[in-house]
Amino acid sequence: MMNINKVLLILIIVNVAFSIKGFSDRFFFDKYKFQIGAINRGDKIRMLTSAFLHVDYMHLILNMYVLYIFAPIIIVKLGVIKFLILYIGSLFAGNLLTLTYHKSELYYSAVGASGAVAGIIYGAILLNPEMRLMLFPLPIPIPGYIFGLGYLLYSIYGMKKQIGNIGHSAHLGGAIGGYALMLMVNPTIFLTSTTTVLLLGVPIVLLLLFGNKLKSL
């Protein structure tokens, strides 16, 4: 077991405590979850608090486990401050894209740290594009940059088709946030991971240019 960073440990504890409170207190959960109508009425705090709530224990455990695996890659190489910039920035990026994409759906709601975690995954991939990741049901590990590209394309498709009870827009926004913020806080990856930067950047640029047409396709 790795020696977990204290800031990462605190972040996980806050997620766990906030989520468990929401599991047993429906009023608390409804007050702090992401909901388009409430946010439009001025309840902006939900843009932050919703990322510390989860639907159930499986949702919580999965997000915290992925965070526990990928966060140290960034913390070790870039330090705690840049890790927090990526985490919080990706959190808001995910919720901003969700707010924009679902702006006319006043009762649309969501919870979870998935946007923030997606940003951390993308940051880690940019730092180490040759990392190997297992992706069910594939029997062999695949390079991080292939996983990253597939994740982007699946999230875009999932947004369009509304696949499952999953916040694809938060995942996609978080990934884009993690990508952009990593380039900002560590611009040397333009040189060290040029191919990966370009490979992941193309669908992001296309989405930013033509994303407003996604719902009408």
CORPE-V320913 format. One record per backbone hydrogen bond with DSSP energy under -0.5 kcal/mol. CO is the residue of the C=O (numbers start at 0). NH is the residue of the N-H. E is the energy in kcal/mol with one decimal. If there is no record, write none. Layout:
co = <CO CO>
nh = <NH NH>
e = <E E>
//
This chain:
co = <1 4 5 6 7 8 9 10 11 12 13 14 15 16 17 18 19 20 24 25 26 27 28 33 34 35 36 37 38 41 42 43 44 44 45 47 48 49 49 52 55 56 57 58 59 60 61 62 63 64 65 66 69 69 70 70 71 72 73 73 74 78 79 80 81 82 83 84 85 86 87 88 89 90 91 92 93 94 95 96 97 99 101 103 104 105 107 109 112 113 114 115 116 117 118 119 120 121 122 123 127 128 130 132 134 141 142 142 143 144 145 146 147 148 149 150 151 152 153 154 155 156 157 157 162 163 165 166 167 168 169 170 171 172 173 174 175 176 177 178 179 180 181 185 186 187 187 188 190 192 193 194 195 196 197 198 199 200 201 202 203 204 205 206 209 210 212 213>
nh = <3 8 9 10 11 12 13 14 15 16 17 18 19 20 21 22 23 24 28 29 30 31 32 109 38 39 40 42 41 43 45 46 47 48 49 50 51 52 111 111 59 60 61 62 63 64 65 66 67 68 69 70 72 73 73 74 75 76 77 78 78 82 83 84 85 86 87 88 89 90 91 92 93 94 95 96 97 98 99 100 101 102 104 105 107 36 35 33 116 117 118 119 120 121 122 123 124 125 126 127 130 144 143 141 137 132 145 146 147 148 149 150 151 152 153 154 155 156 157 158 159 160 161 162 165 165 167 170 171 172 173 174 175 176 177 178 179 180 181 182 183 184 185 188 189 190 191 192 193 196 197 198 199 200 201 202 203 204 205 206 207 208 209 210 212 213 216 216>
e = <-1.0 -2.5 -2.5 -2.3 -2.3 -2.6 -2.6 -2.0 -2.6 -3.1 -2.5 -2.2 -2.7 -2.0 -1.8 -2.0 -1.3 -1.2 -2.3 -2.8 -1.9 -1.5 -1.3 -1.8 -2.4 -2.7 -1.4 -2.3 -1.7 -2.0 -1.4 -2.3 -1.6 -2.6 -1.7 -1.4 -2.1 -1.0 -2.5 -0.6 -2.2 -3.2 -2.5 -1.9 -2.5 -2.5 -2.3 -2.3 -2.4 -1.7 -2.4 -2.6 -1.0 -0.9 -0.8 -2.5 -2.7 -1.2 -3.1 -0.7 -1.6 -1.5 -2.6 -2.1 -2.1 -2.7 -2.8 -2.1 -2.4 -2.0 -2.2 -2.3 -2.5 -1.8 -2.7 -2.1 -1.9 -2.6 -2.2 -3.0 -2.4 -0.9 -2.3 -1.1 -2.1 -2.7 -2.1 -2.3 -2.8 -2.7 -1.8 -1.7 -2.4 -2.4 -2.3 -2.4 -2.3 -2.3 -1.7 -2.0 -2.0 -1.6 -2.1 -3.0 -2.1 -2.9 -0.7 -2.0 -2.7 -1.9 -2.5 -2.6 -2.0 -2.3 -2.5 -2.2 -2.2 -2.2 -3.1 -2.3 -2.0 -2.6 -1.4 -1.3 -0.6 -1.3 -1.9 -2.0 -2.8 -2.9 -2.5 -2.4 -2.5 -2.5 -2.8 -2.4 -2.7 -2.8 -1.9 -1.7 -1.4 -2.9 -1.9 -1.9 -1.8 -1.6 -2.0 -2.4 -0.5 -2.6 -2.3 -2.9 -2.5 -1.4 -1.9 -0.6 -0.8 -2.7 -2.4 -2.2 -2.4 -2.0 -2.7 -2.1 -1.9 -1.7 -0.7 -0.9>
//
